[in-house]
């Protein structure tokens, strides 16, 4: 699914209704914006973190901070959207 939105003079975007409906977005929902390889990726944040508590069990590397979790989610979204291209670029930088 794809759609277009215009940026207003105040820097605002209106998310098209088809997209809002597909993502179950409602007024007040947050969207995390990430720039990945020059592309803007918006990820709905309409779940509370508490809704996910215990969903995957104990993490293998021990507890993580919210900042570490957010960074991991942003990285995962980028890899999901752009596939192995990001992984190979990161490995090339190492």
The 8 nearest C-alpha neighbors of each residue, nearest first, counted from 0:
[[1, 2, 18, 17, 21, 3, 22, 15],
 [2, 0, 3, 18, 17, 15, 4, 14],
 [1, 3, 4, 15, 0, 18, 17, 14],
 [2, 4, 5, 1, 15, 14, 13, 12],
 [5, 3, 13, 12, 14, 6, 2, 15],
 [6, 4, 12, 7, 3, 13, 11, 14],
 [5, 7, 12, 11, 10, 4, 8, 9],
 [8, 6, 10, 11, 9, 5, 12, 13],
 [7, 9, 10, 6, 11, 5, 12, 13],
 [8, 10, 7, 11, 6, 12, 5, 13],
 [11, 9, 7, 8, 6, 12, 5, 13],
 [10, 12, 7, 6, 9, 13, 8, 5],
 [13, 11, 6, 5, 14, 4, 7, 10],
 [14, 12, 4, 15, 11, 5, 6, 16],
 [13, 15, 12, 4, 19, 16, 18, 3],
 [16, 14, 18, 17, 13, 19, 2, 4],
 [15, 17, 19, 18, 20, 14, 21, 13],
 [18, 16, 20, 15, 19, 21, 2, 14],
 [17, 19, 21, 16, 20, 15, 22, 14],
 [20, 18, 24, 16, 22, 21, 17, 23],
 [19, 21, 23, 17, 18, 22, 16, 24],
 [20, 22, 18, 19, 23, 17, 24, 16],
 [23, 21, 19, 24, 20, 18, 43, 17],
 [24, 22, 20, 21, 19, 25, 45, 18],
 [25, 23, 19, 22, 28, 20, 26, 45],
 [24, 26, 28, 27, 23, 19, 20, 45],
 [25, 27, 28, 24, 29, 19, 45, 23],
 [26, 28, 25, 29, 24, 45, 30, 44],
 [29, 27, 45, 26, 25, 24, 44, 30],
 [30, 28, 44, 43, 45, 27, 31, 42],
 [29, 31, 43, 44, 42, 41, 32, 28],
 [30, 32, 42, 41, 43, 44, 33, 29],
 [33, 31, 41, 40, 30, 42, 39, 34],
 [32, 34, 40, 39, 35, 41, 31, 73],
 [35, 33, 39, 38, 37, 40, 36, 32],
 [36, 34, 38, 37, 77, 33, 39, 40],
 [35, 37, 38, 34, 85, 39, 81, 77],
 [38, 36, 35, 34, 39, 40, 33, 77],
 [39, 37, 35, 34, 36, 40, 33, 77],
 [38, 40, 34, 33, 35, 41, 37, 32],
 [41, 39, 33, 32, 34, 38, 42, 35],
 [42, 40, 32, 31, 30, 33, 39, 43],
 [41, 43, 31, 30, 44, 32, 40, 76],
 [44, 42, 30, 45, 29, 31, 41, 28],
 [43, 45, 29, 30, 46, 42, 31, 28],
 [44, 46, 28, 43, 29, 47, 24, 30],
 [47, 45, 44, 48, 50, 51, 43, 49],
 [46, 48, 49, 50, 45, 51, 44, 52],
 [47, 49, 50, 51, 46, 52, 44, 45],
 [48, 50, 52, 47, 51, 46, 53, 54],
 [51, 49, 47, 48, 52, 46, 54, 53],
 [52, 50, 49, 54, 48, 53, 47, 46],
 [53, 51, 49, 54, 50, 48, 55, 56],
 [52, 54, 56, 55, 51, 57, 50, 49],
 [53, 55, 51, 52, 56, 50, 57, 49],
 [56, 54, 53, 57, 58, 52, 51, 59],
 [57, 55, 53, 54, 58, 52, 59, 51],
 [56, 58, 59, 55, 61, 53, 62, 60],
 [59, 57, 61, 60, 56, 62, 55, 63],
 [60, 58, 61, 57, 62, 56, 55, 63],
 [61, 59, 58, 62, 63, 57, 64, 67],
 [60, 62, 58, 59, 63, 57, 64, 56],
 [61, 63, 58, 60, 64, 57, 59, 65],
 [64, 62, 67, 68, 61, 65, 60, 66],
 [63, 65, 67, 66, 68, 62, 69, 70],
 [64, 66, 68, 67, 69, 63, 70, 48],
 [65, 67, 69, 64, 68, 70, 63, 71],
 [68, 66, 70, 64, 65, 69, 63, 71],
 [67, 69, 65, 71, 66, 70, 72, 64],
 [68, 70, 72, 66, 71, 67, 65, 73],
 [71, 69, 67, 73, 68, 72, 66, 74],
 [70, 72, 68, 74, 69, 73, 75, 67],
 [71, 73, 75, 69, 74, 70, 76, 68],
 [74, 72, 76, 70, 75, 71, 69, 77],
 [73, 75, 71, 77, 72, 76, 70, 78],
 [76, 74, 72, 78, 77, 73, 79, 71],
 [77, 75, 79, 73, 78, 74, 72, 80],
 [76, 78, 74, 80, 75, 79, 81, 35],
 [79, 77, 82, 75, 81, 76, 80, 74],
 [80, 78, 76, 77, 82, 81, 75, 83],
 [79, 81, 77, 78, 82, 76, 40, 75],
 [82, 80, 78, 79, 77, 84, 83, 85],
 [83, 81, 78, 79, 84, 80, 85, 77],
 [82, 84, 86, 85, 87, 78, 81, 79],
 [83, 85, 87, 82, 86, 81, 88, 78],
 [86, 84, 88, 83, 87, 89, 78, 82],
 [85, 87, 83, 89, 88, 84, 90, 78],
 [86, 88, 90, 84, 89, 85, 91, 83],
 [87, 89, 91, 85, 86, 90, 84, 92],
 [90, 88, 92, 86, 91, 87, 85, 93],
 [91, 89, 87, 93, 92, 88, 86, 85],
 [90, 92, 88, 89, 93, 87, 86, 85],
 [93, 91, 89, 90, 88, 87, 86, 85],
 [92, 90, 91, 89, 88, 87, 86, 85]]
